[in-house]
Amino acid sequence: MDLQNNKEAVFQAVEEAAERANRSKDSVKIIAVTKYVDCQTAQELVRTGVTHIGENRVDQFLEKYEALKDENLTWHLIGSLQRRKVKDVIHLVDYFHALDSVKLAQEIDKRAQRVIKCFLQVNISQEESKHGFRLEELDAVLPQLESLKNICIVGLMTMAPFEASHEELNQIFDTARQLQKELKKKQLKNMPFSELSMGMSRDYPQAIANGSTYVRIGTAFFK
Ligand SMILES: *Cc1c(COP(=O)(O)O)cnc(C)c1O
């Protein structure tokens, strides 16, 4: 595992994907998902110049945070969060990517001492196994979130099915982008909807082609 080399390859590929889409490379933030590795390996990756760290589980998030808290990092909790664990972690989170219920939002609002930047997770592919709001739910959900003063909905997060074809990926990511644009236009309170969290190791170039502003990449750093 050559971390320096992997880091350079990922950053280069992101830059190229952005260029092909006529976007600046700074418009795409790269989150290194460190869930596959121990704290020491995560630390070594940080030394290569990664500044955004993502974990999908609370216990691993806390472990990595404890080990790396003196680095100047932005912390992303990217996986589903149980309501009873909100109080253990939310004060350390810069971005939460998996907001998937009103009850969870209310718990975050209650426990947070400051505004937490959240992505609404949407289930565009309609897979049973995936978390996230269904598109037809959103009209009812948004008014309930607008009043929560410690929640800022910065954008949408979505995940494509593992086996999705090139066409399906484009369709899912494009649907997310269209929806993000529509929601942004509404200018709802505490909901700028300016960001899109989509793209993992296997599909990030396509996500960037479709407007992603945060890619969440694990495997490609640690292969
Ligand atoms: C693990 C994980 C990723 C990264 O996946 P890779 O395919 O390893 O790049 C991205 N997002 C979420 C929510 C994850 O759990």
The ligand as a Gaussian input file, in Angstrom:
#p B3LYP/6-31G(d) Opt

LIG

0 1
 C      -17.290000       3.213000       2.839000
 C      -18.062000       4.372000       2.362000
 C      -17.587000       5.155000       1.307000
 C      -16.287000       4.866000       0.569000
 O      -16.429000       3.734000      -0.225000
 P      -15.256000       3.209000      -1.203000
 O      -15.999000       2.414000      -2.221000
 O      -14.363000       2.396000      -0.369000
 O      -14.595000       4.389000      -1.788000
 C      -18.361000       6.239000       0.912000
 N      -19.527000       6.543000       1.514000
 C      -20.015000       5.808000       2.544000
 C      -21.307000       6.205000       3.162000
 C      -19.304000       4.698000       2.990000
 O      -19.794000       3.966000       4.000000

